[in-house]
């Protein structure tokens, strides 16, 4: 059984392959003109998707067609080229053209997951007895489509990550924002620093007040909680065993691209009709 249905895998792979053209089967720089055959990128990408979805180690997802060392080497090359961010940017562009991003209302929030192997984005988790953990701060549009993600150690507070989060959103949106944007945030951002930042970048602020029960002032920020649940559906995000920050960012944005494509298909179902549309109403 594939890790992702073809309706979600194929759009991501087509854009990925366009950004990273297939290399020759044999290394042309080899002195004898021959070398071991290069594993096709699609085969490696399928193993990477399996690792992302199931959260398994590379030794477990490796097969006779692709070794764990090949997965690691190809991951390092893809992450260094920023392919995760580029695929997510293309997914956002496709979603905006077909459905339309709701950028008048944006939200941001942090989520803490496990990082048992340490690394660049690991720190003492305040919600897991001080064990290794990672925090990701995600900015979303009014429907919950992930716009930008910032990874940090778990012991970082949400508020200082807000600037980097909106800068990541701006980069992925190619610095396009409507004239009026309202940021909906929870009580963790109820500080002078956050309000000054929103004034600086020109966003209106709707921040929950400390001391007031959340259901009374939930507002429009609940969508970011749903997005965090979507992202936690990927095993590699729930329990990150990689240590390199670039590889972690690659996985975060690849997961965000899959979430965006999945929601594009779900919402396009009622707006468009096409012969090969998936028959199931729920995409994993």
Secondary structure, 3 states (H helix, E strand, C coil): CCCCCHHHHHHHHHHHHHHCCCCCCCCCCCCCCCCCCCCCHHHHHHHHHHHHHHCCCHHHHCECCECHHHHHHHHHHHHHCCHHHHHHHHHHHHHHHHCCCCCCEEEEEEEEEECCCCCCCCEECCCCCCCEEEEEEEEECCCCCEEEEEEEECCCCCHHHHHHHHHHHHHHCCCCCCCCCEEEECHHHCCHHHHHHHHHHCCEEEECCCCCCHHHHCCCCHHHHHHHHHHHCCHHHHECCCCCHHHHHHHHHHHHHHHHHHHHHHHHCCCCCCCCCCCCCCCC
